[in-house]
Amino acid sequence: MKQTRKLLGVDTGGTFTDFVLLDGDQLTIHKVLSTAHAPEEAIIQGITELGLLDEPLNIVHGSTVATNAVLEGKGVRTAFITNVGLGDMLTIGRQTREHLYEWHPAPITPPVPRELCLETGGRLGADGAVVEGLSNAELAQLKKEIERLKPEAVAINLLFSFIDDRFEKAIEAIISDNIFVSRSSKILPEYREYERGITTWLNAWVGPLVKAYLQRLSDGLAHAKISVMQSAGGTIDIALAGDEAVNMLLSGPAGGLAGARYTAAASGQQKLLSFDMGGTSTDVAMLNSRPDEELTLTNNGKIGRYPVAVPMVDMHTIGAGGGSIAYLDAGGLLQVGPESAGAHPGPACYGKGGTAATVTDANLVLGRLQADVFLGGKMQLDIDAARTAVETIASSLNLSIEATAQGIIEIANEHMAQALRVISVQQGHDPRDFTLVSFGGAGGLHVCALAEKLGMTRALVPIHGGVLSALGMLTVPRARQLSRTLNKPLHSLSDSQITAPLERLKKQGIEALLLEGLNKIDITIRASLDLCYQGQSSTLNIPWKTSKNSISDAISHFHQIHESRYGHRLDCEIVLVNVRVGLRGPMPLMKLSPSLNNNPSNSTTLVYINGSVTSTEIISRNSLHNDRTIEGPILITETVSTNFVNTGWHCKRDNTGNLILERDKIKRFNRGE
């Protein structure tokens, strides 16, 4: 009898690796400490502990291997090939300053050492005409140079190769099969040679690391079919993911946003601000859970100091997490992050050798974390070690341990609140019109404080919020995001001149998804155009629908969106910069099924709140009956996280298992209420 494959979502984070198993309608969750040196070890450990090592599984995996390699500067030796005279392209970049008024910025190490930058012929003009050919002698010289340099990877980025890729393909053909090759006309066939070059180089720089890791994971889980989460919110087969490593830079966070949309939609919440607080960082985003809305994507993302022009979920990331280290700066002021204690040694309270005070230690000192119920009681926290770590700072500040811990929390909260303002207030949106969705292992401890800082009165803590990125990976389809630059005045084009390149992209995407086992009838396709006014450097993405008035409809839509976003419209030429096609398979079906414990073992504890100690009830999330309202302050514990409902808030669990938090009625004078 054929075994049914169980579905497992796996998210590798900086501190923990999370697992969500879907077996029929039954969800099982699990966590283990991450193994940064070899992430597959933690995954295999968790699957073994779940008793699934030899069972047939469908695994959807979100990985931080590519992200960490970029942030830590640990890519492989990579040669960069471009046209004659452009060898310094990646070093010069856009010549923008990180700090505008810093007159003497510290020198920045070039992405590629000069000796690894190779220049050759094969130059095209903006119209696609050959300006300089590529001879066999030049190819032979390139091959000789590559053999001398002995790189592990090669990035190829020739001018205007998105129009005609023959010269890039000719270079690729002379490179040895044991060298990883990243070609810009395949990775990002769009204009802007610097962004295209950096993206292509990043893909080559970390590609061998990602490919080797995915191969080790695949070898260790021979019974499993594995797909990998991509930054744009879809999945790709593991055998193909390594060649497109740059598309995995926001792999885990994309799963979190998918999970936030899915769980919030189940509770009828639509306009959302999300924050995902893990052990190392916090990711914030704005999204909508309406069925006709997809995750908002951007082509202006950034990882570390590098622009990444491939589509990825639109979010803002800061170095603030449970493991963020507190310290005194040169002026004696208390600071928190961005450096993190990670999983090893981790916060002091983990008892693994860490001595620095972290946000997690501060929450434990304040009573908001309970030492004996962390990870469902599987990991005992050391309260004495936490107090000792915080006391080191407290003594220098001449404050009590509790007051110092409160200060650590306040600073971390302000960092996260400012990140939320960046994606809301600074984009012209009032946070008070949104519901704050918190997830990640540490999110539930800070949700009320952040909502208060932003004047928000509604919050949602999803079911299994501590592992929501892994849960979200079970809700996303196989997908592709494809694009090509046209860069022509829109009025000069006919419908057929627009639909022809779109049809080629559709065909390419459909063929790729069919190879992954999808049926053509199940593939949903969305075509769109990147438009801008003549002379603008940024674009707006407008849906494209073939009709009698396709172009005029696109123009009208662009004017409306531009006026809504920037407050004005212009009477000037509109340029079609890129055509895009998004393809996705059917959405996986999953039912949220909260469990209920009718025999709860509730207790009380002392929690430090606003400068005083308060007796606070501790209640298990599984003991909450649907629609029963409870008043803060209260601690709500679960296996993978703890939620702190502050004074002035009330909470209830709905029939999906989500916690709905509402702030007691307050006067908001500036809105006349």
C-alpha positions in Angstrom: 0.0 0.0 0.0 1.4 3.4 -1.0 2.3 5.7 1.9 0.9 9.2 2.0 3.6 11.8 2.4 3.3 14.0 5.4 4.0 17.7 4.9 6.7 19.4 7.0 7.7 23.0 7.1 11.2 23.8 8.3 12.6 27.2 9.0 16.3 27.6 10.0 16.8 30.7 12.1 19.9 32.2 13.7 18.9 30.7 17.1 16.3 28.0 16.6 15.3 25.7 13.8 11.5 25.4 13.7 9.3 22.5 12.5 5.6 22.3 11.7 4.3 18.9 10.6 0.9 18.6 8.9 -0.4 15.0 9.0 -4.0 15.0 7.7 -5.6 17.7 9.8 -3.2 17.3 12.7 -0.5 19.9 13.2 2.6 19.1 15.3 5.3 21.7 16.2 8.8 21.3 17.3 12.0 23.4 17.9 15.7 22.6 18.2 18.7 24.9 18.6 20.3 25.8 15.2 23.7 24.5 14.2 25.2 27.5 12.3 28.3 25.5 11.2 26.1 22.9 9.5 22.4 23.8 9.4 21.4 20.4 8.1 22.5 18.8 11.4 19.7 20.7 13.3 17.2 19.8 10.6 18.1 16.1 10.7 18.1 16.2 14.5 14.6 17.7 14.7 13.2 15.2 12.1 14.8 12.4 14.1 13.2 13.7 17.3 9.8 13.8 15.5 10.3 10.1 14.5 10.2 10.9 10.8 13.7 10.2 9.6 12.8 7.2 7.5 9.2 8.3 6.6 8.3 9.7 3.2 8.0 13.5 3.6 7.2 16.5 1.5 9.5 19.2 3.1 9.3 23.0 2.4 12.4 24.6 3.7 13.4 28.1 4.4 17.1 28.6 4.8 19.4 31.4 6.1 22.6 29.9 4.5 22.6 32.5 1.7 21.7 35.4 4.0 24.3 34.6 6.6 27.1 34.1 4.0 26.3 37.6 2.6 26.0 39.3 5.9 29.2 37.7 7.3 31.2 38.2 4.1 31.9 34.5 3.7 31.3 33.9 0.1 33.6 31.9 -2.2 36.4 33.1 -4.4 34.6 34.6 -7.3 35.8 36.1 -10.6 33.7 38.9 -12.2 33.7 39.2 -16.0 32.4 42.4 -17.7 33.2 44.6 -20.7 36.4 46.4 -21.3 36.6 49.6 -19.2 34.0 48.4 -16.7 36.1 46.3 -14.3 35.5 48.7 -11.4 31.7 48.7 -11.9 30.9 47.0 -8.6 33.4 49.0 -6.7 32.1 52.4 -7.9 28.5 51.4 -7.6 26.1 54.4 -7.4 28.6 56.5 -5.4 26.1 57.1 -2.6 27.1 57.7 1.0 25.8 55.5 3.7 25.9 58.6 6.0 25.2 61.7 4.0 27.1 64.3 6.1 30.1 62.1 7.0 33.0 63.9 5.3 35.6 61.2 5.7 33.8 57.8 5.5 35.9 54.8 6.2 37.1 53.0 3.1 34.8 50.1 2.0 36.3 46.9 0.8 35.4 46.3 -2.9 33.0 43.4 -3.4 35.4 41.8 -5.9 39.2 42.3 -5.5 40.7 44.0 -8.6 42.7 41.0 -9.6 39.5 39.0 -9.9 37.8 41.5 -12.2 38.3 40.4 -15.9 37.4 42.6 -18.9 36.6 41.4 -22.4 34.8 42.3 -25.6 31.2 41.4 -26.5 29.7 44.8 -26.0 26.2 45.8 -27.2 24.6 49.2 -27.5 21.3 50.2 -26.0 19.6 49.3 -29.2 21.1 45.8 -29.2 23.6 46.5 -32.0 27.1 45.0 -31.6 29.6 47.8 -30.6 32.5 45.4 -30.0 32.5 41.8 -31.0 33.9 38.8 -29.0 36.6 36.9 -30.8 37.8 33.4 -30.3 41.2 34.8 -29.2 39.5 36.8 -26.5 37.6 33.7 -25.3 40.8 31.7 -25.2 42.5 34.5 -23.2 39.6 34.6 -20.8 39.7 30.8 -20.3 43.5 31.1 -19.6 42.9 33.8 -17.0 40.2 31.9 -15.2 42.4 28.8 -15.1 45.2 31.0 -13.6 42.9 32.6 -10.9 41.3 29.3 -9.9 38.0 30.8 -8.7 35.2 28.6 -7.3 32.6 30.7 -9.1 32.3 33.1 -12.0 29.8 36.0 -12.5 29.3 37.2 -16.0 27.7 40.7 -16.5 28.0 42.3 -20.0 26.3 45.5 -21.0 22.8 45.2 -22.4 22.9 41.4 -22.3 19.2 41.4 -21.4 18.6 42.3 -25.1 20.9 39.7 -26.6 22.6 37.1 -24.4 24.8 35.4 -27.0 28.1 36.8 -25.8 27.4 35.9 -22.1 26.5 32.3 -23.3 29.7 32.1 -25.3 31.7 33.0 -22.2 29.8 30.5 -20.1 30.6 27.8 -22.6 34.4 28.1 -22.1 34.2 27.8 -18.3 35.0 24.4 -16.6 32.1 22.4 -15.4 33.5 22.3 -11.9 33.1 26.1 -11.5 29.8 27.7 -10.5 28.6 30.1 -13.2 26.2 32.9 -12.7 25.0 34.7 -15.9 23.2 38.1 -15.6 21.0 37.4 -18.7 19.6 34.4 -16.8 19.6 35.7 -13.2 18.3 39.2 -13.8 17.6 40.2 -17.5 16.9 43.8 -16.6 18.6 47.2 -17.1 20.8 49.0 -14.6 24.2 47.4 -15.0 25.3 48.0 -11.4 22.3 46.4 -9.7 22.3 43.6 -12.3 26.0 43.1 -11.7 25.8 43.0 -7.9 22.9 40.6 -8.0 24.7 38.3 -10.5 27.8 38.4 -8.4 26.0 37.7 -5.1 24.4 34.7 -6.8 27.9 33.4 -7.8 29.5 34.4 -4.4 27.2 32.3 -2.3 25.9 29.9 -4.9 28.4 27.1 -4.3 27.8 27.3 -0.5 24.1 27.0 -0.9 24.3 24.3 -3.5 26.6 22.2 -1.3 24.4 22.7 1.7 21.2 21.7 -0.2 23.0 18.6 -1.5 24.0 17.6 2.0 20.5 18.1 3.2 19.1 16.1 0.3 21.5 13.3 0.9 20.7 13.2 4.6 16.9 13.0 3.9 16.8 10.5 1.1 13.1 9.6 1.7 12.0 13.2 1.4 10.9 15.4 -1.5 12.3 18.9 -0.7 11.3 22.3 -2.0 12.9 25.5 -1.0 11.2 28.8 -0.1 12.2 31.8 -2.2 12.3 35.5 -1.3 9.3 36.3 -3.5 7.0 34.0 -1.5 6.9 30.8 -3.7 8.8 27.5 -3.6 11.2 25.8 -6.0 12.5 22.3 -6.2 15.7 21.7 -4.2 17.6 20.5 -7.3 17.1 23.9 -8.9 17.4 26.2 -5.9 21.2 26.1 -5.6 21.6 27.7 -9.1 19.4 30.6 -8.0 20.8 31.2 -4.5 20.2 35.0 -4.7 16.5 34.2 -4.7 16.8 32.7 -1.2 18.1 35.7 0.7 14.7 36.3 2.4 13.7 32.7 2.4 12.6 32.4 6.0 11.0 35.9 6.4 8.9 35.3 3.3 7.5 32.2 5.0 6.6 34.3 8.0 4.7 36.8 5.9 2.8 34.0 4.2 1.9 32.6 7.6 0.8 36.0 8.9 -1.5 36.5 5.9 -3.0 33.1 6.2 -3.7 33.2 9.9 -4.9 36.8 9.9 -7.3 36.0 7.0 -8.8 33.2 9.1 -9.6 35.7 11.8 -11.0 38.3 9.4 -8.2 40.8 9.9 -7.1 42.5 6.6 -4.9 45.5 7.0 -1.8 44.3 8.8 1.5 45.5 10.2 3.6 42.5 11.0 6.7 42.0 13.1 8.6 38.8 13.3 10.9 38.9 16.3 13.3 36.0 16.5 16.5 35.4 18.3 18.8 37.5 16.0 16.7 40.0 14.2 13.2 41.5 13.7 11.5 41.8 10.3 8.6 44.2 9.9 6.2 44.5 6.9 2.9 45.9 5.7 0.4 43.5 4.1 -3.2 42.7 3.3 -4.9 39.4 3.9 -7.6 39.8 1.2 -7.8 36.8 -1.1 -7.2 38.9 -4.2 -4.1 40.5 -2.6 -0.6 38.8 -3.0 2.4 39.5 -0.9 3.9 42.9 -1.8 7.2 42.5 -3.7 10.0 44.9 -4.3 12.9 45.0 -6.7 14.8 47.5 -4.6 15.7 45.2 -1.7 19.0 45.3 0.1 21.0 42.7 2.1 23.7 44.2 4.2 25.2 47.0 2.0 24.3 45.3 -1.3 21.3 46.1 -3.5 19.4 43.0 -4.6 17.2 43.6 -7.7 15.4 40.2 -7.9 11.8 40.2 -6.6 11.5 39.7 -2.8 9.0 40.4 -0.2 8.9 44.0 0.8 10.1 44.2 4.4 12.4 46.1 6.7 14.9 44.2 8.9 16.8 45.4 12.0 19.2 43.7 14.4 16.9 43.4 17.3 15.9 40.0 18.7 15.7 38.0 21.8 19.5 37.3 21.6 20.4 41.0 21.0 23.2 41.9 23.4 22.9 44.9 25.8 26.0 47.0 26.5 27.3 50.4 27.5 28.7 52.5 24.7 31.8 54.8 25.0 29.7 57.5 26.6 28.3 55.2 29.2 24.8 55.0 27.6 22.8 51.7 27.5 22.6 50.2 24.0 20.9 47.1 22.7 22.0 45.2 19.5 22.6 44.7 16.7 25.1 42.1 17.8 23.4 38.9 18.9 24.4 36.0 21.1 22.9 33.6 18.5 22.4 30.0 19.5 25.9 29.3 20.7 26.6 30.5 23.3 23.2 32.2 23.3 21.7 34.3 26.1 23.3 33.9 29.5 20.1 32.2 30.8 20.6 29.3 28.2 23.4 28.0 30.3 25.7 27.4 27.3 28.5 29.7 28.3 27.0 33.1 27.4 27.8 35.9 29.8 26.4 39.0 28.0 23.0 40.3 29.0 20.4 40.0 26.2 16.8 40.9 25.7 15.8 37.3 26.6 17.7 37.6 29.9 15.9 40.9 30.6 12.5 39.3 30.0 13.4 36.5 32.4 14.6 38.9 35.1 11.3 40.8 34.8 9.3 37.6 35.2 7.8 37.7 31.7 9.6 34.5 30.8 9.2 31.5 33.1 12.3 29.4 33.6 10.5 26.1 33.9 8.1 26.3 30.9 10.5 27.4 28.2 10.0 25.3 25.1 7.3 23.4 26.9 9.6 22.6 29.8 12.2 20.9 27.5 14.8 23.7 28.1 15.3 25.0 31.7 16.4 28.6 31.8 19.0 29.8 34.4 17.5 32.8 36.2 20.7 33.3 38.3 22.8 33.5 35.2 20.4 36.1 33.7 20.5 38.2 36.8 24.3 38.1 36.9 24.6 39.2 33.3 22.2 42.1 33.8 23.8 43.0 37.1 27.1 43.7 35.3 25.4 46.5 33.5 23.2 47.6 36.4 26.2 48.2 38.6 27.8 50.6 36.1 24.5 52.5 35.8 23.9 52.5 39.5 20.5 51.0 38.9 18.7 48.0 40.2 18.8 44.8 38.2 15.1 45.1 37.4 15.3 48.7 36.4 18.2 47.9 34.1 16.3 44.9 32.6 13.3 47.2 32.0 15.7 49.7 30.2 16.9 46.9 28.0 13.4 46.1 27.0 12.4 49.7 26.4 15.4 50.3 24.1 14.7 47.1 22.1 11.0 48.1 21.9 11.9 51.5 20.5 14.2 50.0 17.9 11.3 47.8 16.7 8.7 50.6 16.9 10.9 52.8 14.8 11.2 50.0 12.2 7.4 49.8 12.1 7.2 53.6 11.6 9.5 53.3 8.6 7.1 50.9 6.8 3.9 52.8 7.9 4.2 56.4 8.9 7.0 57.2 6.5 5.0 55.6 3.7 2.0 57.8 4.4 0.0 55.2 6.4 -1.5 55.6 9.9 -0.6 52.6 12.1 -3.9 53.1 14.0 -5.8 51.9 11.0 -4.0 48.5 11.1 -3.8 45.3 13.2 -0.4 44.5 14.6 0.5 40.9 14.0 3.3 39.5 16.1 5.1 36.3 15.7 8.5 34.7 16.1 9.7 33.2 19.3 10.0 36.5 21.1 7.2 38.5 19.4 4.4 37.8 21.9 6.4 39.4 24.8 6.6 42.8 23.1 3.4 43.1 21.1 1.4 45.2 23.5 4.3 47.6 24.1 4.9 48.1 20.4 1.2 48.7 19.7 1.1 51.3 22.5 4.1 53.1 21.0 2.3 53.4 17.7 -1.1 54.3 19.1 -2.6 51.0 17.9 -5.5 49.4 19.6 -5.7 45.9 17.9 -3.2 43.1 17.8 -3.2 39.5 16.8 -0.9 36.7 18.0 -1.4 33.8 15.5 -1.8 30.2 16.4 1.7 28.7 16.6 3.2 32.2 16.3 6.5 31.0 17.6 7.0 28.9 14.5 4.9 30.9 12.0 7.6 31.0 9.3 7.7 27.2 9.2 3.8 27.2 9.3 3.7 29.7 6.5 5.8 27.5 4.2 3.0 25.0 4.2 0.6 27.6 2.8 2.6 28.7 -0.3 2.6 27.3 -3.8 5.3 26.5 -6.4 6.0 29.8 -8.1 8.2 31.7 -10.5 8.8 35.5 -11.0 10.2 36.4 -14.4 11.0 39.7 -16.0 12.7 41.4 -19.0 13.6 45.0 -19.7 12.1 46.8 -22.7 12.7 50.5 -21.7 10.6 52.1 -24.4 8.0 55.0 -24.4 4.6 53.3 -23.8 2.9 55.3 -26.5 5.3 54.0 -29.2 4.3 50.4 -28.5 1.4 48.3 -29.8 -0.5 45.7 -27.7 1.3 43.0 -29.6 4.8 44.5 -28.8 3.9 44.2 -25.1 2.2 40.8 -25.2 4.9 39.1 -27.2 7.6 39.3 -24.6 5.1 38.6 -21.9 4.1 35.4 -23.7 7.7 34.3 -24.0 8.1 34.8 -20.2 4.8 32.9 -19.6 6.0 30.0 -21.7 9.3 29.9 -19.9 7.6 29.9 -16.5 5.0 27.3 -17.4 7.7 24.9 -18.7 9.6 25.3 -15.5 6.6 24.5 -13.3 5.5 21.6 -15.5 8.9 20.1 -14.8 8.2 20.3 -11.1 5.0 18.2 -11.5 2.3 20.9 -11.8 -0.6 20.6 -14.3 -0.9 23.5 -16.7 -4.5 24.0 -15.8 -3.6 24.6 -12.2 -1.1 27.5 -12.9 -2.2 31.0 -12.2 -0.5 33.7 -14.3 -0.3 37.5 -13.5 1.3 39.8 -16.0 2.4 43.4 -15.1 4.4 46.4 -16.3 7.0 48.5 -14.5 6.1 52.1 -15.6 7.6 55.5 -14.8 7.4 59.1 -16.1 10.2 60.0 -18.5 13.3 60.9 -16.4 12.3 59.1 -13.3 14.6 56.4 -11.9 12.0 54.4 -9.9 9.0 52.6 -11.3 5.5 51.6 -10.2 4.2 48.1 -11.0 0.8 48.1 -12.8 -1.2 45.0 -13.7 -1.5 44.2 -17.4 -4.8 42.8 -18.8 -5.2 42.2 -22.5 -8.3 44.0 -23.7 -9.5 46.5 -26.3 -8.0 49.4 -24.2 -5.0 47.7 -22.6 -2.5 50.5 -23.0 -4.9 53.3 -22.1 -6.1 51.4 -19.1 -2.5 50.9 -18.0 -1.8 54.6 -18.4 -4.9 55.6 -16.4 -4.0 53.1 -13.7 -0.4 54.4 -13.5 -1.6 58.0 -13.1 -3.9 57.0 -10.3 -1.3 55.0 -8.4 1.3 57.7 -8.8 -1.0 60.4 -7.5 -2.1 58.2 -4.6 1.5 57.4 -3.7 3.2 60.7 -4.3 0.4 63.2 -4.2 0.6 64.4 -7.8 0.5 63.3 -11.5 2.5 64.6 -14.4 1.6 65.4 -17.9 4.6 63.8 -19.6 5.8 60.7 -21.4 5.3 57.3 -19.6 8.0 54.8 -20.1 7.6 51.0 -20.0 10.7 49.8 -18.3 10.1 46.1 -17.5 7.5 43.5 -18.3 6.9 40.9 -15.6 5.1 37.6 -15.2 4.3 35.9 -11.9 3.3 32.2 -12.1 2.1 30.1 -9.2 0.5 26.7 -8.7 -2.5 25.9 -6.5 -2.5 27.1 -2.9 -2.0 24.2 -0.5 -5.0 23.5 1.8 -4.5 23.5 5.5 -7.0 23.8 8.4 -6.1 25.6 11.6 -7.2 23.3 14.4 -6.5 24.6 17.9 -6.3 22.1 20.7 -8.1 22.6 24.0 -7.0 21.4 27.5 -10.0 21.2 29.8 -7.8 20.6 32.9 -5.4 23.6 32.9 -2.8 24.0 35.7 -2.8 27.7 36.0 -0.6 29.6 38.5 0.6 33.1 39.4 4.0 34.8 39.3 5.5 38.2 40.1 6.1 40.4 37.0 8.0 43.7 37.0 5.7 46.2 35.2 6.3 50.0 34.9 8.6 50.1 38.0 6.6 48.0 40.3 6.0 44.3 41.0 2.6 42.9 40.1 1.1 39.5 40.9 0.2 38.1 37.5 -1.7 35.0 36.4 0.0 32.4 34.2 -2.4 30.6 31.9 -1.8 27.9 29.2 -2.9 29.0 25.7 -4.6 25.6 25.2 -6.8 26.2 28.2 -8.4 29.3 26.8 -11.9 28.6 25.6 -13.0 30.4 22.5 -14.3 33.9 23.0 -13.5 33.9 26.7 -12.2 37.4 27.5 -9.3 37.8 29.9 -7.8 41.0 31.2 -4.1 41.9 31.4 -1.7 41.8 32.9 -1.4 38.0 32.2 1.2 35.6 30.8 -0.1 33.2 28.2 2.3 30.3 27.8 2.6 27.7 25.0 5.2 25.3 23.8 7.2 27.6 21.5 6.6 31.1 22.9 5.2 33.2 25.8 2.8 36.0 25.3 2.6 39.0 27.7 -0.8 40.8 27.8 -0.1 44.1 29.4 -2.2 46.2 31.8 -4.9 48.0 29.9 -5.4 45.2 27.3 -7.8 42.3 27.1 -7.5 39.2 25.1 -9.6 36.3 23.7 -9.0 33.2 21.6 -11.1 32.9 18.4 -12.2 29.6 16.8 -9.1 29.5 14.7 -6.8 29.5 17.7 -5.5 33.0 17.1 -5.3 35.4 20.1 -7.1 38.7 19.5 -5.8 41.5 21.7 -7.6 44.8 22.1 -6.6 47.8 24.1 -9.0 49.2 26.6 -10.8 52.3 25.3 -8.6 55.3 25.3 -9.1 58.8 24.1 -7.2 59.7 20.9 -7.6 63.5 21.0 -5.9 64.0 17.6 -8.6 62.0 15.9 -11.5 63.6 17.7 -12.5 60.5 19.6 
